[in-house]
Amino acid sequence: MDTTDGQALRKAQVEASLKLARTAVIGGIVNAIIVATVLWSSVSHAAIAFWTLLVLGQGLVRILHARRLAKNDYEDLSPSKDGRFIELLASLNGVAWGFSMAIGGFDATPGVFTLLAMLTGGMMGAAVISYGPLPRAAFAYMIPLTIGSIAGWLLSGNPLATTGTLLILCYAAVLSRSIKGTEKVFAEKVAREQALRESAETVQLLLKDYEAQSADWLWSIDREGMILAPTDRFVEASGRDRETLEGHALLSLFDAGHEHERLVEMLRKRQAFRDLTVQITVGDETCWWRLSAQPRAGGRMQGVASDVTAEMRAEARVSYMAHYCGLTDLANRFLFNETLGRAVKRLHEEERTAVLCLDLDQFKSVNDTLGHPIGDRLLCEVARRIEACVQEKAMVARLGGDEFAVLIERVKSPDEVEACAARIIDAVDQPFILDGMQVMTSTSIGIAFATVADSDPTEVMKRADLALYSAKTNGRNRFAHFQIGMDEAARERRDLEMDLRAALVRNEFTLHYQPLVNISSGDVVGYEALIRWQHPTRGLIMPNAFIPLAEETGLIVQVGEWVIRQATAQLALWPADLRISVNLSPAQMRSANLIPTVVNALASAGIDAGRLELEITETVLMQDSEANVSTLYKLREIGVRIALDDFGTGYSSLNYLRSFPFDKIKIDRCFVESLDHNAESRAIIQAITGLAGSLGMDTTAEGVETDAQLQALRDKGCTEIQGFLISQAIDPDGIGQGTRPAAQQGGSDGAPAETQDDDAENRNRAA
């Protein structure tokens, strides 16, 4: 054993002996009182008193010595110095007890001596316990005690003195061997503890190194759940100082919740656990820690913690993105469908759940005219208004684009749902102020109910969609309930849409032409091209039956391009003094292909651009007016004529005449129809023709059906007319052969359905 190990062993021996001092001294004092009592009558009182004071004195010194060193947890202990002092006290104690045995053998009665011999034997055995960890002190105590005992036996005159002496010697030999054995066991114990300490220090160094390089940290609590020796990383992560954490209840750090309750239960049962995530508030910030722990000796729990705040926030963000609309913060389609599925499962008899599907009217126009940033802000404002209109129990979702939905559970009456729908319609119909601009929109709503007997979520959503379509096709800005038969109408519409997509490929469209007549000469000066669909099974389909569908599906641009190409090709076959008029939809005006389509069509037909007249409505100028006016000027530069259709029916017709120099104004048929009996209509037409003449523009009156209307228009200075009085729309055969084509039919009783459908087409294009 090297010097360092020897010093460590010596210190451990001295410390162990000091810790046993109190018990050993108390036992010795009790025995001393007994000995003094039994010898008091047969031995000199002075001698007994001196002996008792000697035993008590060395015992008191031994206790004081032990207490002094114990105060500083034996930090001031000197193995060499204090060890020798203990050995000195042990030898004094042994001499005192040996002296008592010798005196007893000399003066005591046989009975008293026997008692002394028994006590002395016990005191000799106590050496192994009291001084065993410190062998030299044990021998310093036992040797004089053994000598005194032998002297006592020899001086006693007892016939068993020889036997007693031999027994004392044998007993001393056994105790000596026991002392050496105790020393060996103690030395091995000290060596093991030293090895464990060194191992623990090594582990601690490794753990500190790991903690310094890792986001994790170690934590430990005692039996009462109080934090023990918090590490630097623990202190930093908690946002508290070390003094606050030390001895602080671990559980009190964390916020209440389900995981907190689980942690309480695990620590109460002292069960091992892994990856338990708990919420903690650090400063003003909500964070999350992930804990793992194992039970340790003494009721302690020890484990590892890590800060997983970033991970939890990322998971929360991903979860939010999967369930909510990032633009409006409303539930998305996935969450809405999940909630609807749970809602219908909770339905009881006599209960209903309502689904409202909403769609903004003309939202695409807002995006096209004002840009997508304004469109996005409009969606957010609409979302807030919808939320303000529903009760707290209702769920509002954005399904995508400009589609919203509302889920209302436990509906007591359809009136409740209708009232909610009416509030939403009124709220959305109010102007929105975005970037200083007033933006208008409206919403259409479809309503469907789920009951216990009819609770398929997919079917409920489908019915609400069908009701929404009904609301939009019946005027928009209203709500409609699902009705039996709507699904059949929807299937019919889908079939028609599929056929419409194929119609262009199969070349099923045809053009009919309605004459435009100069009111002064009576000559046909041109024709307006009106589309028909020759369906292979449905027969001839008029434009009012498919143009709205083409606009909704976006096919109107392709159909419009086909009309331009077909009309110009037909115009090339007619006399050079005739022109052709083609309607443009708002969608065509927004199309980047419009100018190339017109240029290519004119070039392919080989006709003068001035023979092509393109008609637009005021709606086109209302939507993205600057871009559309720019497009009109480009068309004018090509040489194409531009006409303003349905003049007088819009919000600010006169303002549009200032924004672009049109070649022609078309007076809407609503003014022509009432010419015979309405002075206001006559005055309006008089004003329009006068204004057009001043601006150098032609005027065409639509829907002329009677001679009286013709005469009135002639009197008002109108330039051209078209309508059933002249001719309904006809096929191209024979066009250009006379003033009034042979296709002219009837008198002045009214327009046939075909002509009405053409007018409907024009109105649909204007929409």
Order of alpha helices (4+ residues) and beta strands (2+ residues): alpha-alpha-alpha-alpha-alpha-alpha-beta-alpha-alpha-alpha-beta-beta-beta-alpha-alpha-beta-alpha-alpha-beta-beta-alpha-beta-beta-beta-alpha-beta-alpha-beta-beta-beta-alpha-alpha-beta-alpha-alpha-beta-alpha-alpha-beta-alpha-beta-alpha-alpha-beta-alpha-beta-alpha
